[in-house]
């Protein structure tokens, strides 16, 4: 939806379908997704993750 120079998206949430997907999610392989690991994080991200994990301990 466009209003002047701005664009908006209207979402009609399907609560029942969302609940079904939460109970039985579509496997990541279907979308060719792979889980990300910390080893792929850049140096700055690794430092931030380590700082947060030390505070939580």
BADRENTI-345172 format. One record per residue (C-alpha): z, x negated, y; residue in three letters. Coordinates in pm, 1 decimal. Each point is the difference from the previous one (the first is absolute). Layout:
N
@up=Z&east=X&north=Y&aa=ALA
...
***
This chain:
57
@up=0.0&east=0.0&north=0.0&aa=UNK
@up=-92.2&east=-140.9&north=337.3&aa=UNK
@up=173.9&east=82.3&north=324.8&aa=UNK
@up=-153.3&east=-180.2&north=294.8&aa=UNK
@up=-9.3&east=-370.5&north=-85.4&aa=UNK
@up=267.6&east=32.3&north=-269.7&aa=UNK
@up=-33.0&east=81.0&north=-369.2&aa=UNK
@up=255.8&east=187.5&north=-210.2&aa=UNK
@up=28.2&east=79.4&north=-369.2&aa=UNK
@up=145.0&east=327.8&north=-116.6&aa=UNK
@up=168.7&east=-26.0&north=-340.7&aa=UNK
@up=52.9&east=301.1&north=-222.3&aa=UNK
@up=266.0&east=-134.8&north=-239.0&aa=UNK
@up=-16.6&east=125.7&north=-359.3&aa=UNK
@up=367.8&east=-10.4&north=-99.6&aa=UNK
@up=-57.7&east=101.2&north=-364.7&aa=UNK
@up=-278.7&east=-254.3&north=-57.4&aa=UNK
@up=211.0&east=-271.5&north=165.9&aa=UNK
@up=288.2&east=86.1&north=-234.6&aa=UNK
@up=-237.6&east=-20.8&north=-298.8&aa=UNK
@up=-121.8&east=-342.6&north=112.3&aa=UNK
@up=359.7&east=-118.5&north=39.1&aa=UNK
@up=75.6&east=109.8&north=-356.5&aa=UNK
@up=-322.2&east=-141.5&north=-147.0&aa=UNK
@up=-163.3&east=-245.6&north=242.6&aa=UNK
@up=-362.6&east=-104.2&north=-33.7&aa=UNK
@up=-5.0&east=-354.7&north=-143.1&aa=UNK
@up=-85.6&east=-274.8&north=249.8&aa=UNK
@up=-277.1&east=-121.9&north=-231.1&aa=UNK
@up=-197.6&east=316.4&north=77.2&aa=UNK
@up=-30.8&east=-118.5&north=360.5&aa=UNK
@up=-40.8&east=-369.1&north=-95.7&aa=UNK
@up=335.2&east=-77.6&north=167.6&aa=UNK
@up=217.4&east=-289.2&north=-106.5&aa=UNK
@up=370.9&east=-35.5&north=78.0&aa=UNK
@up=62.7&east=-248.1&north=278.2&aa=UNK
@up=242.8&east=-281.0&north=-63.2&aa=UNK
@up=212.2&east=-210.6&north=233.9&aa=UNK
@up=-203.1&east=-303.0&north=-106.3&aa=UNK
@up=-294.8&east=147.1&north=192.2&aa=UNK
@up=201.5&east=38.1&north=318.2&aa=UNK
@up=-62.5&east=-238.6&north=285.4&aa=UNK
@up=258.9&east=-256.3&north=107.1&aa=UNK
@up=140.1&east=219.6&north=278.0&aa=UNK
@up=31.4&east=303.3&north=-227.2&aa=UNK
@up=174.0&east=-204.9&north=-268.1&aa=UNK
@up=251.0&east=-125.2&north=256.4&aa=UNK
@up=68.9&east=352.8&north=124.1&aa=UNK
@up=43.4&east=131.9&north=-353.8&aa=UNK
@up=239.4&east=-279.3&north=-84.9&aa=UNK
@up=204.0&east=59.1&north=315.0&aa=UNK
@up=31.5&east=369.6&north=-75.5&aa=UNK
@up=88.8&east=-54.3&north=-365.6&aa=UNK
@up=276.4&east=-249.0&north=96.8&aa=UNK
@up=150.7&east=252.2&north=243.9&aa=UNK
@up=1.3&east=272.7&north=-265.2&aa=UNK
@up=185.2&east=-220.3&north=-251.3&aa=UNK
***
